[in-house]
Amino acid sequence: MSKIVNIKLGQSLPGERWAEAADNLEQVFQMFASNLLRVNKDGMGQQDAEEFMADATLALIALRYVSANPETCRFIPVPGKGSKEDRNGG
């Protein structure tokens, strides 16, 4: 019997696409944090912005890692409620 060497399921995106997404989200994250500071709900704007940016930074690190190693992140699109396949009975 032959030895199975490598099986890949799903799809991956080019590293450039992941890097572009990270760049775009970095801008949005900064705008959102600025908005949290401006709104200052319950006097917690500074804390909210800092906590949000801590989470956003983790997301950006993950995206930048995947952009440098795109084959490490493979995914299988799963049709969900309201998807095109669901509406077409597929």
N, C-alpha and C positions, 0 to 999 in steps of 0.2 A: 504494500500500500504506500502511496506517495505521501510525503509529509506536506501538510498545508503550511505555506510560508506566510501569506499575508491576505487578509480579507478586509475589504473596505466597504462599508455600507454608507448610504446617504450621499450627501454632496458637500463640497467645501467651496468657499469663495476665494478669489485671489487675495493675497495679502494687501494689495493696494486698496481694495474695497473696504477691508477692515480698518485700515489706516484712515481712509476718508471718513468713515463713520465715526471714528474716535475724534478726528478733528472737528467734525460738525457738532458732535455731542459736547465736546469741551466748551465750545462757544455757548451752546444752549444752557449747559450746567452753570456757567458763570452768570448768564443773564438771570436764570432762575434764582440763584443765590442772592444776587443783587435785589431781586424783587422781594425775597424773604426779609432782607434787611429793611427795605423801604416800607413794607407793610407792617412789620414789627408787631405781629399779632401777640397779644398778651404780654407785650414787653420782652418777648423772647426772640426777636428777630436775629440778633447776633448769634445766639446759640443755635437757632434753627438753621441759619446759613452755614455755620461751621459743621454741624452734624450732617447736613445735606452734602456739603463738599467733601467730607470724609468718605461718605458712601460713593459719591460720584467719582472720586479719585480711584477707588477700588475698581469701579467699572472701567475707567479709562486704562488702568494698568492691565486689566484682563484683555481689553480690546487691542492694546498695543502688543501684548504678548502674542495674541493670535495673529496679528498682522505680520509678525516676524516668523511665525510658525503656522501657516494656514492649514496645514494638513492635521494639526492637533485638534482642530475643531470641525467635526463633521456633524451634519444634522439631517434628519429625515422630516420633511414637511408632513404634518399630520392634519388632515382636514378636520375642521371643527365646525361648531354650530355657526351657520351663516356663511360658510365658505362656498365657493363656486361649485365644488363637488357636491356639497350638501343640497344646494338649491337645484342642481340638475339630477338629483336622485342617485348620485354616484357615491 
